Amino acid sequence: MTRRYWNINLKEMIEAGVHFGHGIKKWNPKMAPYISAKRKGTHIINLARTARFLSEACDLVFDAASQGKSFLIVGTKKRATDLVASAAIRARCHYVNKKWFSGILTNWSITKTRLSQFRDLRAEEKMGKFHHLPKRDVAIFKRKLSTLQRYLGGIKYMTRLPDIVIVLDQQKEYIALRECAILGIPTISLVDTNCDPDLANISIPANDDTMTSIRLILNKLVFSICEGRSLYIRNR
């Protein structure tokens, strides 16, 4: 795996609040190696470990992107939906930012069928085919299209399983992580002090509640993906 410098510095992480964990009563003992202190009833994350694992994750996604591999970003926390969408679009990644439906990956044949229906409905709407249907049918199709766009819009161009999945909230996206584990898809996950660092291939200890923290981590990963994609395009 290529080792590169990703400009990950402690001051920037402190300013973003990456080091703030959960209350000491809400913690997973497996996170002990990633905790440096306790302050006012809150665990403080060891940012030296965060920098190390974030750098490893950036190296991984850079190498994968430079080989033309695909990514899926999963983050359905309400406050992060726009952030996830904009970051994924910038890096040309697939994304799920509303709700993870059980079986999106493990029942891929069904997901492919739904995505095909979604693309067909979008094409029919663009071609004006809805104008020739009864109003009742048009309302039904538009409602179905709206639902598909809301929940599958971020993966509408996904034609195969992703090569790497990035998860922004382990607790909320546990099912997605389990599906990846079943299928052997490598995962990168933010892990707060209440998480299990063993569930992902690369776990990045970080505050997963504050938007500034999530944004910083995600931006580093997205930048690495974009750099890898640029290399892939140059070498084609």
Helices and strands as residue ranges (DSSP letters): H 10-15, E 20-23, G 29-34, E 35-39, E 42-45, H 47-66, E 71-74, G 78-80, H 81-90, E 94-96, H 108-126, G 129-132, H 135-152, G 153-155, E 164-167, H 174-183, E 187-191, E 202-205, H 211-235
